[in-house]
Structure formats: structure tokens, C-alpha cells
Amino acid sequence: MSPSLKKAEKFYRQMLLLRRFEQKCAELYTEQKIRGFLHLYIGEEAVATGVIDAIEDKDGVVGTYREHCHAILKGVPAEKVMAELYGKMEGCSRGRGGSMHLFDKEKNFYGGYAIVGGGLPLAVGIALADKRMGRDRVTVCFFGDGAVAEGEFHESMNLAQLWELPVLFVCENNLYGMGTHIERAQSEPDFIKKAKSYAMEAHRVDGMDVLKVNDAAKKAVKHVRSGKGPLFLECQTYRFRAHSMFDPELYRSKEEVEEWKKRGPIITLKKYLQENGMWEKIDADAIEKEVEKEIEKAVEYAEKGSWEPVSELTRFVYSEKEAK
């Protein structure tokens, strides 16, 4: 289904914002403004953009440790995300979570998780609560191909299907679990077969094409929301940067990365728009300037943020209620 000009422009702006935000994060990391672990989403923007557009504000999202973009698309302000990366109190997790633990209850963004596969059982729990409470909600759970080898994946898939829970499992298959290629880590690299082994509806989509992802996600969300149970959606994508800022990236060739870049999400969408006479109707320069200002605003907000005082070091660690 062909997108409207408005929707196409929205996708272009969103993916450009995500790309520029992540590029700025890499720059700030080298300046030691951002510390700790930092996992960038560059190259995978079409997955989060296409999927989150298909859900409603009331729906929940559970991310991974590579979740900055998921949080922003779910409505967490970019400045709140940036402040969190800085470790400032104005961040969405009061500066205590950092890059891998973004959270915003008001936006129904239920966290990033440093533990591989850690979000899967939590998504099942949220969906179970929604079903028991009679709430019309869908929970989207993002995870990478590396999580498919974890026990939590199989337990979560089994229970979600057994209990017919409203969960959309979105596997961001970028071929590498850290530095190990999928074919060296999975005895059965066809994830659709694994999902179907639990009698679950499963589909695969080109994760580098935001329009295809969005179309597949809309159908998937409709399936889940209608009460037909969970669905597994594999998005075949690729990260252009190393696993993390600490990764020397010795496990794949530069030629492989460059080949994937030729069909990157932003390039793919631009090519589609050009071929369909829509590109010239979009003011790309204006969008670039708007995005640049938003990134500058986010950095300025983080820079002006405040550090949590030492006096609050144990706050939220121990219960403040008196023991009875």
C-alpha cells in the first residue's frame, strides 16, 4: 500500500532525527560527555519507525539495551533521553539508568534492559495483566537475534501463545549477537520455524524498508489486538556501527558493512520517493535544519542539567516505609 505524502515525510523526518541523534551520541561519547556502555541503532531505524507508527499511545513498548530510538518514537522527549545519557537528574530515569535503562511510565515505555532477553518475560507479564484487567492494549517487545538463544525467549513465546496474550514479538535480526554471526550461534537460524514451533503466527519482513515494516506491523497489530493471540515478526536489518562503542569490530569486513549501507533505511525511502515523484515535494533541507535544532536543544538541556546530590544516593534503593 502506497503511503501518503504526509506519512512518507513523517517517516523521513523520524528516521533522520534518529540517525542524527545517534551520531551526536557517538560524538559526545568520544568527548566523554556520555559514559558507560553505549549501543547505537544506526542502520536499524526503519524497524522502530515502522513498528511504533502502527501502534497507539495506550500500547506498551519494551525495548532492549539499544533502545534510544524506541524511546524517542514512543514519545519520550529527545532532551530527556539525552539528559539520561549524560546521567543528569532531568533524564527520564533521573540519570540513574543511563543508555541501557530508559523508562517512561506516562508514555507506556517500559524500559530498556541490559540483560539480553530480559524484556521478554516482562512483556509477557504486562500483556497478562492487560488481559486479566480487560484492557484493550498491545505490548510490543523488541529484541535482537542474540536473545533468541536465551531461555527467556522460549519460555516467553510458550506462555504468550498458551495464554493467548496480546504481545507482538519484534525480532530485530541484524545477523550478529555482539561479535558472533547468527550461523555460528544458532543451530536453526530460521527464526520463523522457531516461532511456529510454538504454534504462533509468524512473518518475516525487510527491516531496511520502513514502508514494508509499517505495512507488516499494521497487520500484526491488528491480529494481536483482535484477540487472536501473539505474533512473531522478524525484521531483517543491519547495524552500521559496531556492537558498542567499546567494540573493535574485528568480526566482519568493511566491505560487508558498505554493501549493507547501500540499502540503508533512509536511502531506501528516499529512492522510493524519487521513483514515485514525491521527493521533490518534500523540503529535505528544512527537515534537516529542524532536526539539527532539535538535537542542539537536547544537548543544551542535558548540559544544563543537574547531578543528583550524594545525599540521595540510597533513595529508591531501600524502602522508605517503616517496617511493621
Stockholm file with secondary structure:
# STOCKHOLM 1.0

chainA/1-324         MSPSLKKAEKFYRQMLLLRRFEQKCAELYTEQKIRGFLHLYIGEEAVATGVIDAIEDKDGVVGTYREHCHAILKGVPAEKVMAELYGKMEGCSRGRGGSMHLFDKEKNFYGGYAIVGGGLPLAVGIALADKRMGRDRVTVCFFGDGAVAEGEFHESMNLAQLWELPVLFVCENNLYGMGTHIERAQSEPDFIKKAKSYAMEAHRVDGMDVLKVNDAAKKAVKHVRSGKGPLFLECQTYRFRAHSMFDPELYRSKEEVEEWKKRGPIITLKKYLQENGMWEKIDADAIEKEVEKEIEKAVEYAEKGSWEPVSELTRFVYSEKEAK
#=GR chainA/1-324 SS CCCCHHHHHHHHHHHHHHHHHHHHHHHHHHTTSSCSCCCCCTTCHHHHHHHHTTSCTTSEEECCSSCHHHHHHTTCCHHHHHHHHHTCTTSTTTTSSGGGCCCBGGGTBCCCCSSTTTHHHHHHHHHHHHHHHTCCCCEEEEEEGGGGGSHHHHHHHHHHHHTTCCEEEEEEECSEETTEEHHHHCSSCCHHHHHHTTTCEEEEEETTCHHHHHHHHHHHHHHIIIIICCEEEEEECCCSSCSSTTCCCCSSCHHHHHHHHTTCHHHHHHHHHHHTTCGGGSCHHHHHHHHHHHHHHHHHHHHTCCCCCGGGTTTTTSCCSCCC
#=GC SS_cons         CCCCHHHHHHHHHHHHHHHHHHHHHHHHHHTTSSCSCCCCCTTCHHHHHHHHTTSCTTSEEECCSSCHHHHHHTTCCHHHHHHHHHTCTTSTTTTSSGGGCCCBGGGTBCCCCSSTTTHHHHHHHHHHHHHHHTCCCCEEEEEEGGGGGSHHHHHHHHHHHHTTCCEEEEEEECSEETTEEHHHHCSSCCHHHHHHTTTCEEEEEETTCHHHHHHHHHHHHHHIIIIICCEEEEEECCCSSCSSTTCCCCSSCHHHHHHHHTTCHHHHHHHHHHHTTCGGGSCHHHHHHHHHHHHHHHHHHHHTCCCCCGGGTTTTTSCCSCCC
//
